[in-house]
């Protein structure tokens, strides 16, 4: 398979059929030569066993090799990408995954076939469970592919190397696989699977690379024969254009389509250059996972940190990090973000992010199990140590401390968390609304806390009962669903009555149109991926709060996703609407 240096070919396809639709991520688009990533290794149906003892030994060595390889990748990773690859490491070392494979081999099944069959069973189980566990399917399959390749003694992964800039195209993109890509060569990403909050979406935002994901019509092909036409297929070497603002990809774009893509990019660049020092109608904060990401936050003019994901220091550890170790990290965070709000989310582990140093029971449905604040029920010392470290760091740095608990469902949980945080002298104590029960009981919660932050990713998938990695149902898994919008408005009303601020730290805040709705229903500040801030900032400098409120009230009356979005679009000027909803010519 040729890489970035492959000859660039144009195929004859009509302009009406070479445009495919998905979910766009980013601002400025890209045009380049496609690099289609390799398909997973296929286990031959007639694989021959080498003997029980030999095959068991080979499987153990293969898993050990994969785990070591993945741990080696971590040395050069940070942020969300590192967090996600750490999950793949856990799979490669998971006895509950490896032992059933050993049992299969003892029953006479050849090694690679046993890995393939047990992996398929785990995938079905994860997908049936839904929620966060279903999001782990791509990580499990990434481990499966590497182990099978070693057992079959075939090369896998060498084709990921890119010699020049291009567009990465794949069925999906696991974090472990993405870590092998030279991000400075990647001009854009296109995937058939995934959705606006999937792993690949998180990675694209972290890298600041334009992407279109969930392109369900897309077919990944082999290099085309001369004269062959397949409008929905992309092969390595094909020229592809993508427009994240439109959520479209263009296969073999015509000259006219290229001009349209370039013009859209020029408009975006020109518009963002007009922002200047004008302040948006609400503060815009950033979501980060590590202190190393702060430079990017400051470079995108964030007003502070609306979500610091603290679990990064807990994952892939053999023991709980000490109070002193945590304190040093928080103090470094406070020292870099001076005189600005920094909201730390307490440990959000369990379920898909198990802690290696804690014993854990196998849950039938971990997405609805022990995760977030519920971890403290069994291991309260972990929460107390974390709160102690945050309080100490804030005192040492002379900074106000803000903490919030994830996955709170009841007033009792909120009350216990507030009492614990206050006992350590935390200045501002809040909870996250990610569970429908919390949204319904928002009035009660608002009386107990200093602030509320809505996690729209989890709230949406729990309200709509749709896993965020399921691209075929991504029309349901969107905060534009009227049920989700009305729950958000309900939480904001509860905040007003209690006299506290309500924030949003989910990916909904990164959508400029949704940001208008959020401001209109009373959200006090928005937090998002740093790379999303410039466009949201511009839009929220071009519209008044009263315009946002009027548009939001119209959107709340909508009965469908399209009518809700249209209600917001109707509030925009023609120039702004052209920027956010370009013509469908491409």
Long-range contacts (C-beta under 8 A, 24 or more apart in sequence): 1-36, 1-38, 1-159, 1-236, 2-223, 2-236, 2-237, 3-35, 3-159, 3-161, 3-162, 3-163, 3-166, 3-236, 4-33, 4-35, 4-162, 4-163, 4-164, 4-165, 4-166, 4-185, 5-163, 5-164, 6-33, 6-35, 6-236, 6-237, 7-237, 8-33, 8-237, 8-238, 8-239, 9-224, 9-237, 9-238, 9-239, 9-252, 10-239, 10-252, 11-224, 11-228, 11-229, 11-238, 11-251, 11-252, 12-229, 12-252, 13-229, 13-231, 13-251, 13-252, 14-231, 15-254, 15-256, 15-257, 17-231, 17-232, 18-231, 18-250, 18-251, 18-252, 18-253, 19-248, 19-249, 19-250, 19-251, 19-586, 20-215, 20-217, 20-218, 20-232, 20-248, 20-249, 20-251, 21-215, 21-217, 21-247, 21-248, 22-190, 22-212, 22-213, 22-214, 22-215, 22-216, 22-218, 22-247, 22-248, 22-249, 23-194, 23-195, 23-196, 23-201, 23-212, 23-213, 23-214, 23-247, 23-474, 24-210, 24-211, 24-212, 24-242, 24-243, 24-244, 24-245, 24-246, 24-247, 24-248, 25-196, 25-201, 25-204, 25-205, 25-210, 25-211, 25-212, 25-213, 25-244, 26-204, 26-205, 26-208, 26-209, 26-210, 26-211, 26-244, 26-531, 27-210, 27-244, 27-245, 27-268, 27-272, 27-534, 27-535, 28-210, 28-244, 28-265, 28-268, 28-269, 29-188, 29-210, 29-241, 29-242, 29-243, 29-244, 29-245, 29-261, 29-264, 29-265, 30-167, 30-187, 30-188, 30-210, 30-241, 30-242, 31-187, 31-239, 31-240, 31-241, 31-242, 31-253, 31-258, 31-261, 32-165, 32-166, 32-167, 32-187, 32-188, 32-239, 32-240, 33-164, 33-166, 33-167, 33-236, 33-237, 33-238, 33-239, 33-240, 34-166, 34-167, 34-169, 34-190, 34-234, 34-235, 34-236, 34-237, 34-238, 34-239, 34-240, 35-162, 35-166, 35-167, 35-168, 35-169, 35-236, 36-169, 36-170, 36-220, 36-221, 36-234, 36-235, 36-236, 37-159, 37-160, 37-168, 37-169, 37-170, 37-171, 37-173, 37-177, 38-156, 38-157, 38-159, 38-160, 39-171, 39-220, 40-141, 40-144, 40-145, 40-148, 41-145, 41-148, 41-149, 41-152, 41-154, 41-156, 43-112, 43-113, 43-115, 43-116, 43-148, 43-152, 47-110, 47-111, 47-112, 47-113, 48-110, 49-105, 49-108, 49-109, 49-110, 49-111, 50-110, 50-111, 52-105, 52-106, 52-108, 55-105, 55-110, 55-111, 55-114, 56-102, 56-105, 56-106, 56-111, 58-111, 58-151, 59-98, 59-101, 59-102, 59-105, 59-111, 59-114, 59-115, 59-147, 59-151, 60-98, 61-150, 62-111, 62-147, 62-150, 62-151, 63-92, 63-93, 63-98, 63-147, 65-150, 66-92, 66-143, 66-146, 66-147, 66-150, 67-92, 67-93, 69-146, 70-143, 70-176, 73-176, 73-179, 73-180, 74-316, 76-179, 77-179, 78-289, 78-290, 78-292, 78-293, 79-206, 79-288, 79-289, 79-290, 79-292, 79-293, 80-202, 80-203, 80-206, 80-289, 80-309, 81-175, 81-178, 81-179, 81-203, 81-206, 82-289, 82-290, 82-312, 83-289, 83-309, 83-311, 83-312, 83-315, 83-353, 84-139, 84-175, 84-176, 84-199, 84-202, 84-203, 85-175, 85-176, 85-179, 86-315, 86-316, 87-136, 87-139, 87-175, 87-315, 87-352, 87-353, 88-139, 88-142, 88-143, 88-174, 88-175, 88-176, 89-316, 90-316, 90-354, 90-356, 91-136, 91-139, 91-140, 91-143, 92-143, 92-146, 92-147, 96-362, 97-122, 97-140, 111-151, 112-148, 112-151, 112-152, 115-144, 115-147, 115-148, 115-151, 116-144, 116-148, 119-144, 127-467, 129-364, 129-365, 129-366, 129-367, 130-365, 130-367, 130-465, 130-467, 131-351, 131-365, 131-366, 131-367, 131-368, 131-461, 131-462, 131-467, 132-351, 132-352, 132-366, 132-367, 132-371, 133-351, 133-352, 133-365, 133-366, 133-367, 134-367, 134-467, 134-469, 134-470, 135-198, 135-199, 135-352, 135-467, 135-468, 135-469, 136-352, 137-469, 138-172, 138-173, 138-174, 138-175, 138-199, 138-469, 139-174, 139-175, 139-176, 139-199, 141-174, 142-174, 142-175, 142-176, 142-177, 143-176, 162-186, 167-240, 167-242, 169-218, 169-220, 169-234, 169-240, 170-220, 171-220, 172-200, 173-199, 173-200, 173-203, 174-199, 175-199, 175-203, 178-203, 183-207, 183-209, 188-212, 188-240, 188-242, 189-213, 190-215, 190-218, 190-234, 190-240, 190-242, 190-249, 191-215, 192-216, 192-218, 192-220, 192-471, 193-469, 193-471, 194-469, 194-471, 195-468, 195-469, 195-470, 195-471, 195-474, 195-477, 196-474, 196-477, 196-478, 196-507, 197-457, 197-460, 197-461, 197-468, 197-477, 197-506, 197-507, 198-468, 198-469, 198-471, 199-469, 201-507, 205-507, 205-510, 205-529, 205-531, 205-532, 206-529, 206-531, 208-531, 210-242, 210-244, 211-242, 211-244, 212-242, 212-243, 212-244, 212-247, 212-248, 212-249, 213-471, 214-471, 214-474, 215-249, 216-471, 216-472, 218-249, 241-586, 243-582, 243-586, 245-579, 245-580, 245-582, 246-582, 246-584, 246-586, 248-586, 250-586, 253-586, 256-585, 257-585, 257-586, 260-582, 260-583, 260-585, 260-586, 261-586, 264-582, 264-586, 267-578, 267-579, 268-535, 268-579, 271-538, 271-579, 272-534, 272-535, 272-538, 274-538, 275-534, 275-537, 275-538, 275-541, 278-541, 279-541, 280-536, 280-537, 280-540, 280-541, 281-519, 281-540, 281-541, 281-543, 281-544, 281-545, 281-548, 282-519, 282-523, 282-524, 282-525, 282-526, 282-540, 283-341, 283-524, 283-525, 283-526, 284-525, 284-526, 284-527, 284-528, 284-533, 284-536, 284-537, 284-540, 285-341, 285-343, 285-503, 285-505, 285-525, 285-526, 285-527, 285-528, 286-527, 286-528, 286-529, 286-530, 286-533, 287-505, 287-527, 287-528, 287-529, 287-530, 288-530, 291-329, 291-332, 291-333, 291-336, 293-530, 294-333, 294-336, 294-337, 296-530, 296-531, 297-337, 297-530, 298-336, 298-337, 299-530, 300-530, 300-531, 300-533, 300-534, 301-533, 301-534, 301-537, 302-530, 302-533, 303-340, 303-341, 303-525, 304-337, 304-340, 304-341, 304-342, 304-343, 305-333, 305-337, 305-340, 305-341, 305-342, 305-343, 305-527, 306-341, 306-343, 306-453, 306-503, 306-505, 306-525, 306-526, 306-527, 306-528, 307-343, 307-345, 307-453, 307-505, 307-527, 308-333, 308-342, 308-343, 308-344, 308-345, 309-345, 309-348, 310-344, 310-345, 310-346, 310-347, 310-348, 310-386, 311-347, 311-348, 311-349, 311-353, 314-347, 314-349, 314-355, 315-349, 315-353, 315-355, 315-356, 316-356, 317-355, 317-356, 317-357, 318-356, 318-357, 319-357, 320-355, 320-357, 320-381, 320-382, 320-385, 322-385, 323-385, 323-388, 323-389, 323-392, 324-389, 326-385, 326-386, 326-389, 326-390, 326-393, 327-389, 327-390, 327-392, 327-393, 327-396, 328-393, 329-393, 330-389, 330-390, 330-393, 330-394, 331-392, 331-393, 331-396, 331-397, 333-393, 334-393, 334-394, 334-397, 334-399, 335-397, 341-400, 341-402, 342-399, 342-402, 343-402, 343-403, 343-404, 343-430, 343-453, 343-503, 343-505, 343-527, 344-390, 344-401, 344-402, 344-403, 344-404, 345-403, 345-404, 345-405, 345-406, 345-432, 346-373, 346-383, 346-386, 346-387, 346-403, 346-404, 346-405, 346-406, 346-417, 347-375, 347-382, 347-383, 347-386, 348-372, 348-406, 348-407, 349-375, 350-374, 350-375, 371-406, 371-407, 372-405, 372-406, 372-407, 372-408, 372-434, 373-405, 373-406, 373-407, 373-408, 373-413, 373-417, 374-407, 376-417, 383-420, 384-420, 384-424, 387-420, 387-421, 387-423, 387-424, 387-426, 388-424, 390-424, 390-426, 391-424, 391-425, 391-426, 394-426, 394-427, 395-425, 400-427, 400-428, 401-425, 401-426, 401-427, 401-428, 402-426, 402-427, 402-428, 402-430, 402-451, 403-428, 403-429, 403-430, 404-429, 404-430, 404-431, 404-432, 404-451, 404-453, 405-430, 405-431, 405-432, 406-432, 406-434, 406-455, 407-432, 407-434, 407-435, 407-458, 408-432, 408-433, 408-434, 408-435, 408-438, 408-445, 409-435, 409-437, 409-438, 410-437, 410-438, 410-441, 411-441, 411-444, 411-445, 411-448, 414-445, 414-448, 414-449, 415-448, 418-448, 418-449, 432-505, 433-459, 433-491, 434-458, 434-459, 434-462, 435-459, 435-462, 436-462, 436-463, 436-487, 439-487, 439-488, 439-490, 439-491, 440-487, 440-490, 442-490, 442-491, 442-493, 442-494, 442-495, 443-494, 443-497, 443-498, 445-494, 446-494, 446-495, 446-497, 446-498, 446-500, 447-498, 449-500, 450-500, 451-495, 451-500, 451-501, 451-502, 451-503, 452-491, 452-494, 452-495, 452-500, 452-501, 452-502, 452-503, 453-502, 453-503, 453-504, 453-505, 453-527, 454-488, 454-491, 454-502, 454-503, 454-504, 454-505, 454-506, 454-523, 455-505, 455-506, 456-484, 456-488, 456-504, 456-506, 456-507, 456-508, 456-509, 457-506, 457-507, 457-508, 458-506, 459-484, 459-487, 459-488, 459-506, 460-484, 460-506, 460-508, 463-487, 475-561, 478-561, 479-506, 479-508, 479-511, 479-514, 480-514, 480-561, 480-564, 480-565, 481-561, 482-556, 482-558, 482-559, 482-560, 482-561, 482-564, 485-517, 485-521, 485-555, 485-556, 485-558, 485-564, 486-556, 488-518, 488-521, 488-523, 489-521, 489-522, 489-552, 489-556, 492-521, 492-522, 492-523, 493-521, 493-522, 495-522, 495-524, 496-522, 501-525, 503-527, 509-536, 510-536, 511-536, 512-536, 512-538, 512-539, 512-540, 512-580, 513-539, 513-565, 513-568, 513-569, 513-580, 514-568, 515-539, 515-540, 516-540, 516-543, 516-548, 516-551, 516-552, 516-568, 516-571, 517-548, 517-551, 517-552, 517-555, 517-564, 517-568, 518-552, 519-545, 519-548, 519-549, 519-552, 520-545, 520-548, 520-549, 520-550, 520-551, 520-552, 520-553, 520-555, 521-549, 521-552, 521-556, 539-576, 539-580, 542-573, 542-576, 543-571, 543-572, 543-576, 547-571
